[in-house]
Amino acid sequence: MCGNEKQVVSAPRSGFRSGDEQEGRVPGNNYPKLHNAMWPGLVGKGPESEPPIDLDTMLRLTAAARAGGVKFEGVDLFLADPHTSIDSSKDDIKRLADRISGYALAVGSVVAPVWPPVGGGSATGSAEDRKQFLTMVEKACCIARQLRDIGIRQTGVVRIVSATGVRRDRQRRRLSRQNRTPLHGRRSERKARYHLLCGLLAARR
């Protein structure tokens, strides 16, 4: 494990300053930064749909985009081929950082490839599925930290989902509604799941 990954959550500030648009910033906001997601270049693409959009094209279009004088300040990455391999070496990550900084962009959040089609596994699946899920989360945290150490990533989170199928998720929600617990109970359950995930990751170090 490369180390613990911090989550930074910042609230937007109100107010407008006339100079912001001229400088390409979101008027009155220093946080959160305006980032463009890279996964639309991959998700839903493939042989039976549109071809994937390569990362360099996504970066070029992001850097060139303008709306009312406002531009993107960074990108959020999907750590999956063909954009960014989850098994990237340190040299690969350094080259990635150089490519992104060449467009005057920063990196924010990264998405762990926890879905089975990209090498992950369901968090509610078999023991092997759960093992693969945690492996992808661990590798994503390593890459996120490397990008932070390089200096191109100052904020953002490692995004994960359960990677559970839609039908199974609907069943879980239906059971949840039937056995609805008080609000404080649901909060306790979420807190317990969070600490369980932290414990599983810590056990793998």
LUMTOR-10593 format. One record per residue: residue number from 0; x, y, z of N, C-alpha, C in turn. Coordinates in pm, whole numbers, plus 50000, padded with zeros to 5 digits. Layout:
<recs>
REC; pos; n.X; n.Y; n.Z; ca.X; ca.Y; ca.Z; c.X; c.Y; c.Z
REC; NUM; X; Y; Z; X; Y; Z; X; Y; Z
...
</recs>
This chain:
<recs>
REC; pos; n.X; n.Y; n.Z; ca.X; ca.Y; ca.Z; c.X; c.Y; c.Z
REC; 0; 50085; 49880; 50000; 50000; 50000; 50000; 50088; 50123; 50000
REC; 1; 50060; 50221; 49918; 50142; 50340; 49908; 50122; 50435; 50025
REC; 2; 50012; 50423; 50099; 49985; 50516; 50208; 49839; 50555; 50208
REC; 3; 49797; 50618; 50316; 49658; 50661; 50327; 49630; 50778; 50236
REC; 4; 49516; 50776; 50174; 49476; 50882; 50082; 49377; 50975; 50151
REC; 5; 49408; 51103; 50158; 49321; 51199; 50224; 49207; 51239; 50132
REC; 6; 49093; 51268; 50192; 48981; 51321; 50117; 48965; 51468; 50152
REC; 7; 48961; 51552; 50051; 48948; 51695; 50073; 48812; 51739; 50023
REC; 8; 48732; 51795; 50112; 48600; 51844; 50075; 48595; 51992; 50107
REC; 9; 48575; 52074; 50008; 48571; 52218; 50027; 48439; 52273; 49980
REC; 10; 48387; 52368; 50053; 48260; 52429; 50016; 48283; 52547; 49924
REC; 11; 48197; 52567; 49824; 48212; 52681; 49734; 48186; 52811; 49808
REC; 12; 48256; 52916; 49768; 48237; 53046; 49827; 48146; 53131; 49740
REC; 13; 48067; 53213; 49804; 47973; 53295; 49730; 48038; 53427; 49691
REC; 14; 47970; 53500; 49602; 48020; 53630; 49560; 48078; 53626; 49421
REC; 15; 48090; 53741; 49356; 48142; 53748; 49221; 48245; 53861; 49213
REC; 16; 48348; 53835; 49138; 48449; 53937; 49114; 48468; 53951; 48964
REC; 17; 48468; 54071; 48918; 48469; 54095; 48774; 48595; 54043; 48707
REC; 18; 48704; 54036; 48780; 48829; 53992; 48719; 48839; 53843; 48700
REC; 19; 48751; 53768; 48764; 48762; 53622; 48757; 48744; 53568; 48617
REC; 20; 48641; 53617; 48546; 48616; 53564; 48412; 48732; 53595; 48319
REC; 21; 48793; 53714; 48336; 48904; 53749; 48249; 49022; 53656; 48273
REC; 22; 49036; 53604; 48396; 49147; 53515; 48428; 49111; 53368; 48406
REC; 23; 48986; 53342; 48363; 48946; 53206; 48331; 48904; 53125; 48452
REC; 24; 48877; 53190; 48567; 48833; 53118; 48685; 48682; 53125; 48698
REC; 25; 48628; 53032; 48780; 48486; 53037; 48809; 48461; 53160; 48895
REC; 26; 48369; 53249; 48859; 48349; 53374; 48931; 48325; 53352; 49080
REC; 27; 48413; 53409; 49162; 48395; 53408; 49306; 48430; 53279; 49375
REC; 28; 48468; 53175; 49302; 48497; 53045; 49363; 48644; 53009; 49350
REC; 29; 48707; 52982; 49464; 48840; 52921; 49460; 48829; 52770; 49475
REC; 30; 48725; 52726; 49544; 48698; 52584; 49562; 48548; 52562; 49553
REC; 31; 48503; 52451; 49502; 48584; 52347; 49438; 48632; 52391; 49300
REC; 32; 48745; 52338; 49258; 48798; 52368; 49126; 48708; 52308; 49018
REC; 33; 48708; 52374; 48902; 48625; 52326; 48792; 48705; 52224; 48711
REC; 34; 48664; 52098; 48720; 48735; 51990; 48652; 48643; 51920; 48553
REC; 35; 48704; 51864; 48450; 48631; 51787; 48350; 48663; 51639; 48369
REC; 36; 48560; 51556; 48370; 48579; 51411; 48387; 48627; 51349; 48257
REC; 37; 48723; 51256; 48269; 48777; 51190; 48151; 48703; 51061; 48115
REC; 38; 48625; 51005; 48211; 48560; 50876; 48182; 48455; 50879; 48072
REC; 39; 48391; 50993; 48039; 48300; 50988; 47924; 48368; 50948; 47794
REC; 40; 48501; 50957; 47791; 48574; 50911; 47673; 48580; 50760; 47663
REC; 41; 48545; 50690; 47772; 48553; 50544; 47775; 48420; 50476; 47803
REC; 42; 48344; 50529; 47898; 48220; 50464; 47941; 48116; 50467; 47829
REC; 43; 48060; 50353; 47800; 47959; 50343; 47694; 48018; 50335; 47554
REC; 44; 48149; 50331; 47546; 48215; 50321; 47415; 48257; 50176; 47392
REC; 45; 48275; 50141; 47267; 48319; 50005; 47238; 48274; 49958; 47101
REC; 46; 48294; 49828; 47072; 48262; 49774; 46939; 48117; 49794; 46897
REC; 47; 48023; 49789; 46993; 47882; 49802; 46959; 47831; 49946; 46975
REC; 48; 47924; 50038; 46997; 47886; 50178; 47015; 47989; 50266; 46946
REC; 49; 48012; 50384; 47003; 48113; 50474; 46948; 48252; 50428; 46991
REC; 50; 48353; 50458; 46913; 48489; 50423; 46955; 48531; 50510; 47073
REC; 51; 48621; 50458; 47159; 48669; 50538; 47272; 48739; 50665; 47224
REC; 52; 48736; 50768; 47307; 48809; 50893; 47279; 48938; 50888; 47358
REC; 53; 49051; 50897; 47290; 49179; 50883; 47359; 49202; 50998; 47456
REC; 54; 49290; 50974; 47553; 49312; 51070; 47661; 49367; 51202; 47610
REC; 55; 49458; 51199; 47513; 49515; 51324; 47461; 49407; 51411; 47397
REC; 56; 49314; 51349; 47327; 49205; 51426; 47267; 49117; 51487; 47376
REC; 57; 49087; 51409; 47480; 49008; 51461; 47592; 49078; 51578; 47660
REC; 58; 49209; 51566; 47678; 49285; 51675; 47741; 49286; 51799; 47653
REC; 59; 49305; 51778; 47524; 49309; 51893; 47431; 49175; 51966; 47428
REC; 60; 49066; 51890; 47422; 48934; 51951; 47419; 48903; 52022; 47552
REC; 61; 48947; 51963; 47661; 48925; 52024; 47793; 49000; 52155; 47805
REC; 62; 49125; 52156; 47763; 49206; 52278; 47773; 49152; 52390; 47684
REC; 63; 49090; 52353; 47572; 49042; 52454; 47477; 48901; 52503; 47509
REC; 64; 48830; 52433; 47596; 48690; 52468; 47624; 48680; 52601; 47699
REC; 65; 48583; 52683; 47659; 48555; 52811; 47725; 48404; 52832; 47727
REC; 66; 48355; 52891; 47836; 48213; 52927; 47846; 48204; 53055; 47927
REC; 67; 48173; 53165; 47860; 48166; 53293; 47929; 48297; 53335; 47989
REC; 68; 48406; 53297; 47927; 48538; 53332; 47978; 48591; 53237; 48084
REC; 69; 48511; 53138; 48123; 48552; 53042; 48224; 48607; 52917; 48157
REC; 70; 48713; 52861; 48214; 48774; 52741; 48158; 48793; 52636; 48267
REC; 71; 48820; 52514; 48224; 48848; 52406; 48318; 48987; 52426; 48378
REC; 72; 48997; 52394; 48508; 49125; 52407; 48577; 49196; 52273; 48594
REC; 73; 49124; 52165; 48568; 49186; 52035; 48584; 49098; 51925; 48529
REC; 74; 49141; 51801; 48553; 49068; 51684; 48505; 49057; 51580; 48617
REC; 75; 48952; 51498; 48609; 48935; 51383; 48698; 48954; 51258; 48613
REC; 76; 49038; 51169; 48659; 49083; 51056; 48578; 49009; 50927; 48609
REC; 77; 48990; 50845; 48506; 48941; 50708; 48521; 49062; 50617; 48502
REC; 78; 49100; 50545; 48608; 49223; 50465; 48605; 49198; 50330; 48538
REC; 79; 49175; 50336; 48408; 49150; 50214; 48330; 49202; 50235; 48188
REC; 80; 49243; 50125; 48126; 49285; 50130; 47986; 49166; 50165; 47897
REC; 81; 49187; 50231; 47785; 49318; 50273; 47733; 49365; 50410; 47780
REC; 82; 49299; 50472; 47876; 49344; 50603; 47925; 49464; 50591; 48017
REC; 83; 49441; 50533; 48134; 49545; 50523; 48236; 49539; 50384; 48299
REC; 84; 49640; 50305; 48277; 49641; 50169; 48330; 49652; 50171; 48482
REC; 85; 49572; 50089; 48548; 49579; 50078; 48693; 49712; 50016; 48736
REC; 86; 49781; 49951; 48644; 49911; 49890; 48673; 50026; 49977; 48624
REC; 87; 50003; 50107; 48608; 50106; 50198; 48561; 50224; 50201; 48657
REC; 88; 50345; 50208; 48601; 50466; 50221; 48682; 50483; 50366; 48726
REC; 89; 50581; 50391; 48813; 50609; 50528; 48856; 50649; 50614; 48738
REC; 90; 50726; 50556; 48645; 50765; 50632; 48526; 50643; 50665; 48440
REC; 91; 50551; 50569; 48430; 50427; 50593; 48355; 50348; 50709; 48416
REC; 92; 50339; 50713; 48548; 50265; 50818; 48617; 50334; 50953; 48598
REC; 93; 50467; 50952; 48600; 50540; 51077; 48578; 50515; 51129; 48437
REC; 94; 50515; 51040; 48338; 50485; 51082; 48201; 50341; 51132; 48190
REC; 95; 50249; 51067; 48260; 50110; 51111; 48259; 50099; 51252; 48317
REC; 96; 50168; 51277; 48427; 50164; 51410; 48489; 50221; 51515; 48394
REC; 97; 50327; 51480; 48324; 50386; 51574; 48228; 50289; 51605; 48114
REC; 98; 50218; 51502; 48067; 50120; 51523; 47959; 50010; 51618; 48004
REC; 99; 49958; 51595; 48124; 49847; 51677; 48174; 49892; 51819; 48203
REC; 100; 50008; 51834; 48266; 50058; 51969; 48297; 50092; 52046; 48171
REC; 101; 50122; 51972; 48062; 50149; 52039; 47934; 50029; 52114; 47880
REC; 102; 49910; 52078; 47928; 49788; 52150; 47890; 49746; 52250; 47997
REC; 103; 49836; 52276; 48092; 49809; 52369; 48204; 49689; 52323; 48286
REC; 104; 49678; 52193; 48305; 49569; 52135; 48383; 49626; 52061; 48504
REC; 105; 49545; 52049; 48607; 49581; 51973; 48726; 49497; 51845; 48730
REC; 106; 49528; 51757; 48824; 49450; 51636; 48846; 49375; 51650; 48977
REC; 107; 49249; 51607; 48979; 49170; 51611; 49102; 49138; 51470; 49147
REC; 108; 49014; 51430; 49135; 48972; 51297; 49177; 49014; 51191; 49075
REC; 109; 49030; 51070; 49125; 49056; 50956; 49037; 48951; 50849; 49068
REC; 110; 48911; 50776; 48966; 48809; 50672; 48981; 48877; 50536; 48979
REC; 111; 48859; 50459; 49086; 48915; 50324; 49092; 48836; 50232; 49000
REC; 112; 48903; 50149; 48919; 48833; 50060; 48825; 48782; 49934; 48895
REC; 113; 48675; 49950; 48972; 48625; 49839; 49054; 48524; 49751; 48980
REC; 114; 48486; 49787; 48859; 48386; 49709; 48785; 48451; 49586; 48722
REC; 115; 48384; 49473; 48720; 48441; 49352; 48660; 48492; 49369; 48517
REC; 116; 48423; 49442; 48428; 48474; 49454; 48291; 48612; 49518; 48280
REC; 117; 48653; 49595; 48382; 48786; 49659; 48377; 48880; 49600; 48481
REC; 118; 48850; 49479; 48527; 48942; 49408; 48614; 48906; 49405; 48761
REC; 119; 48798; 49473; 48800; 48758; 49475; 48940; 48664; 49363; 48976
REC; 120; 48592; 49381; 49085; 48495; 49282; 49130; 48395; 49348; 49222
REC; 121; 48280; 49290; 49236; 48175; 49348; 49318; 48212; 49344; 49466
REC; 122; 48182; 49453; 49536; 48207; 49459; 49680; 48112; 49369; 49757
REC; 123; 48005; 49323; 49693; 47908; 49235; 49758; 47907; 49097; 49694
REC; 124; 48011; 49068; 49618; 48016; 48940; 49548; 48088; 48832; 49627
REC; 125; 48151; 48741; 49556; 48222; 48629; 49619; 48349; 48679; 49687
REC; 126; 48416; 48590; 49757; 48542; 48626; 49823; 48644; 48675; 49720
REC; 127; 48649; 48610; 49605; 48742; 48652; 49500; 48704; 48788; 49445
REC; 128; 48572; 48813; 49428; 48526; 48945; 49382; 48568; 49055; 49479
REC; 129; 48548; 49030; 49608; 48582; 49129; 49710; 48733; 49153; 49715
REC; 130; 48809; 49047; 49696; 48955; 49061; 49693; 48998; 49149; 49576
REC; 131; 48937; 49127; 49460; 48971; 49206; 49342; 48926; 49351; 49359
REC; 132; 48811; 49371; 49421; 48762; 49506; 49451; 48863; 49582; 49534
REC; 133; 48909; 49521; 49643; 49005; 49587; 49731; 49139; 49611; 49663
REC; 134; 49179; 49518; 49576; 49304; 49535; 49501; 49298; 49660; 49414
REC; 135; 49185; 49680; 49345; 49171; 49798; 49259; 49169; 49927; 49341
REC; 136; 49102; 49925; 49457; 49100; 50043; 49543; 49241; 50075; 49592
REC; 137; 49314; 49974; 49633; 49449; 49991; 49682; 49541; 50050; 49574
REC; 138; 49532; 49995; 49453; 49616; 50045; 49345; 49579; 50189; 49308
REC; 139; 49449; 50221; 49311; 49406; 50358; 49281; 49460; 50456; 49384
REC; 140; 49460; 50416; 49512; 49515; 50502; 49617; 49665; 50527; 49595
REC; 141; 49735; 50424; 49550; 49879; 50438; 49522; 49903; 50541; 49410
REC; 142; 49826; 50530; 49302; 49843; 50623; 49191; 49807; 50764; 49234
REC; 143; 49698; 50777; 49312; 49657; 50910; 49359; 49767; 50974; 49443
REC; 144; 49830; 50895; 49528; 49937; 50950; 49611; 50059; 50988; 49526
REC; 145; 50092; 50906; 49427; 50205; 50940; 49340; 50181; 51073; 49268
REC; 146; 50058; 51092; 49220; 50025; 51218; 49153; 50033; 51336; 49250
REC; 147; 49993; 51313; 49375; 50003; 51418; 49476; 50149; 51449; 49507
REC; 148; 50232; 51345; 49519; 50374; 51367; 49549; 50444; 51440; 49436
REC; 149; 50403; 51412; 49313; 50462; 51483; 49198; 50426; 51631; 49203
REC; 150; 50307; 51662; 49257; 50265; 51800; 49272; 50152; 51843; 49180
REC; 151; 50106; 51751; 49096; 50001; 51789; 49000; 49862; 51768; 49059
REC; 152; 49855; 51702; 49173; 49725; 51673; 49236; 49726; 51722; 49380
REC; 153; 49655; 51831; 49405; 49652; 51889; 49538; 49521; 51863; 49613
REC; 154; 49416; 51834; 49538; 49286; 51808; 49599; 49221; 51689; 49529
REC; 155; 49109; 51645; 49584; 49035; 51538; 49518; 49026; 51414; 49604
REC; 156; 48950; 51317; 49558; 48927; 51193; 49630; 48951; 51075; 49538
REC; 157; 48956; 50956; 49597; 48955; 50832; 49520; 48811; 50783; 49520
REC; 158; 48748; 50784; 49404; 48606; 50750; 49394; 48588; 50600; 49376
REC; 159; 48497; 50543; 49456; 48465; 50401; 49444; 48313; 50384; 49451
REC; 160; 48264; 50276; 49394; 48124; 50235; 49407; 48125; 50087; 49443
REC; 161; 48009; 50032; 49470; 48003; 49892; 49511; 48024; 49796; 49395
REC; 162; 48007; 49844; 49270; 48017; 49758; 49151; 47916; 49644; 49157
REC; 163; 47800; 49673; 49214; 47693; 49574; 49224; 47597; 49591; 49107
REC; 164; 47549; 49483; 49053; 47456; 49488; 48940; 47329; 49564; 48974
REC; 165; 47266; 49620; 48872; 47146; 49701; 48892; 47035; 49619; 48957
REC; 166; 47013; 49496; 48911; 46905; 49413; 48966; 46927; 49385; 49113
REC; 167; 47050; 49351; 49149; 47080; 49322; 49290; 47067; 49448; 49374
REC; 168; 47106; 49563; 49318; 47095; 49688; 49392; 46948; 49723; 49416
REC; 169; 46862; 49696; 49318; 46719; 49721; 49336; 46661; 49633; 49445
REC; 170; 46705; 49506; 49448; 46658; 49417; 49553; 46700; 49466; 49690
REC; 171; 46825; 49514; 49699; 46874; 49564; 49827; 46794; 49686; 49872
REC; 172; 46763; 49775; 49776; 46686; 49894; 49812; 46545; 49858; 49855
REC; 173; 46486; 49758; 49787; 46350; 49716; 49822; 46348; 49660; 49964
REC; 174; 46446; 49578; 49998; 46454; 49524; 50133; 46479; 49634; 50236
REC; 175; 46559; 49732; 50195; 46589; 49843; 50285; 46463; 49921; 50318
REC; 176; 46377; 49941; 50215; 46253; 50014; 50239; 46158; 49935; 50329
REC; 177; 46159; 49803; 50310; 46071; 49719; 50391; 46116; 49713; 50536
REC; 178; 46246; 49724; 50555; 46301; 49717; 50691; 46368; 49850; 50725
REC; 179; 46298; 49958; 50700; 46355; 50091; 50719; 46390; 50115; 50866
REC; 180; 46511; 50163; 50886; 46558; 50193; 51021; 46558; 50343; 51042
REC; 181; 46559; 50388; 51169; 46567; 50532; 51194; 46690; 50593; 51131
REC; 182; 46686; 50726; 51112; 46795; 50795; 51044; 46928; 50771; 51114
REC; 183; 46927; 50778; 51248; 47054; 50760; 51318; 47107; 50617; 51299
REC; 184; 47013; 50520; 51280; 47057; 50384; 51256; 47123; 50369; 51121
REC; 185; 47067; 50435; 51018; 47127; 50428; 50884; 47263; 50495; 50883
REC; 186; 47277; 50604; 50957; 47408; 50669; 50966; 47509; 50577; 51032
REC; 187; 47466; 50506; 51134; 47556; 50413; 51203; 47598; 50301; 51109
REC; 188; 47505; 50254; 51024; 47538; 50149; 50928; 47641; 50198; 50828
REC; 189; 47622; 50320; 50777; 47718; 50376; 50680; 47856; 50391; 50746
REC; 190; 47856; 50438; 50871; 47982; 50455; 50942; 48051; 50321; 50962
REC; 191; 47972; 50219; 50995; 48028; 50085; 51014; 48087; 50031; 50884
REC; 192; 48017; 50052; 50771; 48069; 50005; 50642; 48199; 50077; 50607
REC; 193; 48205; 50207; 50638; 48326; 50284; 50610; 48445; 50229; 50690
REC; 194; 48423; 50204; 50820; 48532; 50152; 50903; 48570; 50011; 50863
REC; 195; 48472; 49933; 50813; 48503; 49799; 50765; 48595; 49806; 50644
REC; 196; 48565; 49895; 50549; 48650; 49911; 50432; 48790; 49955; 50472
REC; 197; 48799; 50052; 50566; 48930; 50098; 50613; 49008; 49983; 50677
REC; 198; 48936; 49901; 50754; 49003; 49787; 50818; 49052; 49685; 50718
REC; 199; 48972; 49658; 50615; 49014; 49563; 50513; 49137; 49611; 50438
REC; 200; 49140; 49742; 50407; 49255; 49799; 50338; 49378; 49796; 50428
REC; 201; 49361; 49828; 50556; 49474; 49828; 50649; 49532; 49688; 50664
REC; 202; 49446; 49587; 50660; 49491; 49449; 50675; 49575; 49402; 50559
REC; 203; 49562; 49469; 50446; 49635; 49428; 50325; 49772; 49493; 50315
REC; 204; 49804; 49587; 50403; 49935; 49654; 50396; 50046; 49559; 50435
</recs>
